Amino acid sequence: MTFYSLTNQENTASFKEAVIAGIAPDKGLYFPESISPLPRSFFDTIEDLSHMEIAFQAIRQFVVDDVPDTVLKDILAKVLDFDFPVVDITPNIGTLELFHGPTMAFKDVGARFMANCLGYFSSNTANEEVTVLVATSGDTGGAVANGFLGVKGVNVVILYPSGKVSTIQEKQLTTLGQNIVALEVEGTFDDCQRMVKTAFLDGDITKVKKLTSANSINIARWLPQLFYFLFAYKQLKSKGRDLVFSVPSGNFGNICAGMVAQKLGMPVKHFIAATNVNDTVPKFMETNRYEPKPSTATISNAMDVGDPSNFIRIRHLYQNNFEELNQHLSSYAFDDETTKEAMKTIYAKTGYVADPHGAVGYLGLEKYLSNHPDVYGVFLETAHPIKFLDVVQDTLNHTPAMPEQIKKVMDGKKEAKRIGTYQELKTYLLSV
């Protein structure tokens, strides 16, 4: 399959080329030339399929030209070695838990899939190293660091905003060593992301280094996220009810992947993009005007994005037709106090401990259900609450048990280089 740039569709690449490049030369995000629906029989019998079989059939059309079936199956076996349960919260609401992987965040699947693809590509390219340059607002860094740790021929440089990620998130991306380097940026996530995008287009760097990104702008990070929605549908099909997904949204890659699953034929009534006060998309859905702004720090820090990169892909899925997009997507924003109240409500009524991102998803679902009471709603719990321990303790007066995945990194020594400008990033990249 060919992928084209959303800035200029004449700029095309194979899956392999798009993964290695990260973004197109014209700064555009890559998008598949076609999305062919899966056969009806796939959904009719999905409850009889394993996660491996579901993922293989869903992703194959996008990668088959560059990743042989035997290799793809091996990659998926390494990626999908943990559970993705839907937990009933109320008779009308469930949560899809995406935090059972090695870094306890939904990004484990995309990061590991991309790492294994790059590992396969680099094994066929002698003596050519790739530098993965990635910005993180929280969980991406840890997932990428874990996914790429020790991958031959791949070096990873992670930029994260100083003081704006949780202690556990910082530990997960600054303590691993080997081929993983963390750069602590004096600024916001948007500053980090801007530096990364600038580096990709800096000829002084790209003429001496092969750069790629592991943010959800990279198709190998973005597309595998559609698996979650198919896994949820498999579990919920027997309910016989219309399904609605409420997705805590920052850079909008996760919800966009869910919409790709819908394009593949997955029955779903509606999507909700739930955000914190970084409300660029909720405002767009009200006004049809896209007006990005600087991000604001919140307790749901992984969603602190003022200019979400993947929203252009969502608009493209619906041919930039605002009325059609409105039929499939609603978007609501919530502040920190409302988020904390939602965490308290969920815990008091059900005993379930939601992290602040999941609580925002729950709020979006509640708002939609108030006018659509007959559907079954699923909010995505994108990270384990232990990763936001201070917020959980302060809000619920409760301390979750420390999972083994987290215990492993807590005693590690932080190693991070502080930078404040793009020139400092450029100097570092050219010096290593």
N, C-alpha and C positions, 0 to 999 in steps of 0.2 A: 504493500500500500504506500501511496505517496502522501506526504503531509505538506501543507502549504502555509505560508505566513499570512496572518490576519491583517497585516499591514499592506502586503502586496502579494496576491495569490500566484503571481508568476514566480515567486521565490519558493522553490519546492525542495524537499529532502526525503530520503528514505527514513524508515524508523531508526536505523542505526545512526544515520547522519544527524537526525533531529535530536536524538538522545545525547550524542556527543557534543553537539553545538549548544544545546540548551535553549537558546532563542535564535531566531533568524537574523541574518546580517542587517536587516532593516529595522531591528528592534521588535519585530512582531513575534507573537506566540504562534507556535505551530498548531495546526488543526488537521484532523484526518480528512482526506478527500471525500470519504463516504462513510456512513454508518449503516451497515446492512442489518436489518432486524433479524434476530434469531428465529428459527422455525417455531410455530405455535406449539409443536410437540415438546419443545424444550421447557416451556412454562407449564404445560399440561402435566408433565412428569417430574418437575423440578424437585419435589419432595423425595424422589427416589435417587437423586444424584448426590454425590459427595461434594464437598467444597472444592476439591481439586477439579472434578469434572465440570462443575459450574464455571469456575474461573477459566479453565482451559478453553471452553467453548466461547466464553464471553470476550476474551482478549485476543484469541488467535488471529482474527481477521486483521488486527492492527499490526501484528508483529511477524506474521508468517514468512514474509520475504527475507527477513534477516535473522530470525531465531527458529531453528528447526524444531519440529514438534517434540522430539525427544529431549532437547535442551529446555524447551519451554516447560515441559512436565517436571523436569528436574528442578528448575527455578521455582516453580509453584510449590513443589514439595518442601523446599527450604523456607519459603515465605509464609505458607499457610499452616504453620504447625501449632496454632493455638486457637481458642474458641472465640466465637462472635455471638454470644447469646442475646436474645431479646427477653428482657425481664418485665413481666407485667407489674405495673405500678397501681393502676386502677382498672376497672372494667373497660375503659375506653382509651387508656394510655399505657404504652410500654416504652422501655428505653433499650436501645441497641448499644450494648457495651462493647466498645472498641479499644479497651485498655488492657487486654490480657496478653499482649506481646512483650517483648524484652524490655522496652522502655516505657511501657504502660501508657501509650498514646496511639491514636488512630493512625499516625503517620508511619508506624512500623511497617505496614504492608507496602506502601509506596516506596519507602526508603530502601527496604530490602529487595524489592523487585528491581528497582533501578540499579542498585549495587551489583546484583547478580547479572543483570544485562551488561553493565559496563565491564564486569569481570570477564564475562564471556567474550565481549568484543576485544578487550585488551589482550586476551590470551591468543587471539589470532593476529595481533599486531606487534611485531617485534620491536622492543626498545623504545616504545612511544608511550610516555606517561601522560595521564590526564589529571588535571587539577579540578576538583569539584569545589566550586565557590558558591557558598550558600548563605543567605540571610535567614535569621530565625527570630520569631517573636516569642518563642518558648519551646514548644515540643519538637519542631522540625529539627533543631540542632541535635538533640539527643538521639532522635531516631536515625538521622543521617550518620552521626558519629558511630552509633552501634552497627548500622547496616553496612558501612564501608570499612569498619575496623579490620585492618590486616589484608584488605583486598589488594592484590599485587597490581602494580602499574597505576594505582589511583591514589592521589594525595587529596586530602580534604581540608579546606579552610572555611571556618564557620564564623560569621559575623553576628554578634548579638548585642542588643542595647544594654548598656551598663545600668544596673539597678532596676531593670524592668522585666526580669525573668525571676521565677521563684528559685529558692536555694537549691531544691532538688533538680530543677531543670538545668541550672548552671553546673551542678556537679556532673550531670550526665553528659555534658558536652565539653567540659574542661579537664577531666581527670583521666582520659583514656590513653593519651600519648600515641605512640607508634606513628601512623600516617595521618593523625587527626590534630589539627591546630585550631585554637580558638582565638578570635580577635574580639576584645571587649570595646565596643564603640561608644563614645561619648555622644549620645543622641538617641533617636527613636528607631523603631523597626523600619519606618519609612526611609530614614537616613541610611540604614544598613542596606535595604533593598536597592536604593538609588545608587549606592557605591557599587554593588554587584552588577547592576545593569550597565553602569558606566564602564566597568572593567572589561565587560564582554565586547565593548565597541572601541576599546583603546588599542590601536594598532601597535603601540610600543610593547604592550603585553602579549597580544595574540600572535605576534610574529615569532615569539620565542616560547610561548606556552600554549598548550591546548586546554582551553577552559570549557567547563560545562557547569550547569546549575542543578542542584537537587531540590530547589523549591518546586512548588506545584506548577510553576511555569513550564517545567520539563515534562514532556509527555509520558516518560516512564515513571515519574512520580505521581502524575495526575490520573492517568487512565485506570490504574489498578484499583483506585478507590471505588470504582463502580461495583467491585465484588461485594462490598458490605451490604449494599442495597439488595442485591440478588440473594445474599445469604438471609437477610431479614425477610424477604418475600417468601423464601422457602419455608421459614418457620411460621409465618403468619397466614399463609394461603388458606389453611383449613378454617380460619375464622370466617371466611366468606364475606368480608366487609371491605368497603373502599378504604384504601390506605393513604395516609398523609404522613410525610416525613418532615420533621422540623430539625434543621441543621444549624448548630452554632457556627457562624460564618465570619471569617476574617479575610483571607485572601480568596475565598470563594471557590477553591479547587474541589473541595469535598462535595458540595452541593451540585457543582457543575458535573462531576462524575456521576452523581445520582441521576441527573437529567439525561446523561448519555445512556444509562441503564434503561431509562424510560424509552429512549429512542430505539434501543435494542428490542423493545417490546414488553418490558416489565410493566404489569398493570399497577398504576399508581394514580391517585386522583389529583394530588397537589403537592407542591413543595413550599416550605416556609424557610426563608433565610432569616434567622434570628441573630441580631447583632447587639453589641453593647452600645455605648454612646457614640461610637464611630459609625455614624449612620448615613454614609454616602449612598449606599444602595437603597435603604428605606426611603430616603428623600427622593431618589431617582424614581422609585416605583410610585411616588405620589405626583411627581412633576414632569417626568420624562426629560429631566435635565441632569446630566452626569457632572457633578461638581466636586471633585476630590478635594480633600483638605488635610492639614497636618493631623496625625493621629493623636489621640488622647489616652493617657495611661489609665487602666482600669484593673479591677481584681480578676477579670477574665482576659489576661494579658495576651494570650495567643490570638485574640481577635482584635488587637489594637492596630488596625490597619485603616488608613484614611484613603488609600487609593488601591483597592483590591485588583490585583493583576488579572485574575481569571474571569472577572465579570464580562470582559469583552468576549470570552468564549461562550458564556451563557447567552448573551445577546445574539451572537452569531448562530447558535443552535436554532434560534427562532427568526432568522433572517433579519435581525434588527427591527422586527415588527413589534412595537410596544404593546399593542392590543393583544397579540397572540401570547407574548410573554406574560402579560397580566393574567391570562387564563391558567397558566401553569405555576406562577410564582407569586407569593406574597412575602413581604419583608417588614419586620418590626424591630424597633430598637428599645433597649431597656437600660436604665442606669444601675449603678452599683447597689444602691439601697433596695431597689426593687428585686435585684438578683439575690441579695441576701435574704429578703423576705420569702422568696421562692424556695431557697434552700431550706429555710426553717419550716415552711409549709409542707414540703415533700417529706422531710424528716419526721415532723410531728404526726402527719396523717398515715404514713406508710412505713417509717423506720428506714427508708432508703436514704443513703448519703450521696448527694449529687455534688459534683465539683461545680465551680461557678459557671463554666462554659455549658455544662449540661443543664444547669438551672436556667440559663438564658434560652436554651432550646425548649425547655419545658414551658417557659413563659410565652414563647412564640406559639407553641401548640395550644396552650390554654386560650389565647386570644382568638385563634382560628376556630377552635372547637365551640366557642361561645355562639358562633353563627352557623356551625356545621356539626351538630351534636351526634349525627348518625355514623360518622366515620370512626375508624380506629387510627389513633395517632401515635407515631413513634418519634421520640426525640433522641438524638444521638448523644451518648455519654462518651466524649472524645478523649478523656484522660482520667486516670484514677484520682480520686480526691486527695490521696496522700501527696500528690504533686503540688497541691495548693494548701498545704497543711496549716499555715498561719490563718488563712481565710476560713477554713473549715473549723478550726478550733475556736476562733473568735466569734464565728457566726452560730455554731451549733453547740459549743462547749463539749465537743466530742473529738476524740483522737482516734482515727482509723489505725488498724494494725499495719505495721510496716511490712510490705511484701518483700520477698527475697530479691526481686529485681532491683529494688531501691537500696536495700541493705548493702548490696555489692559495691555501690558507688559512693556511699556517704562518707567513708573513711579516706577516700582518694584525695590527693593534693591538687588543688586548683592550679592550672597552668594556663595563663591567658596573657596576651600582649594587648595593651591599651592603645587605641588609636582614636583620633578625632576628626581626621580629614581624609578625603579620597586620595590625596597625594601620599599620605602615610600608607594607605593600603597598596597603592601602586609601587611604592618603594619596597615594601615588604615582598610583594609578589615577584618583583624583578630580582630580589636578592636571594631567593631560595631556589 
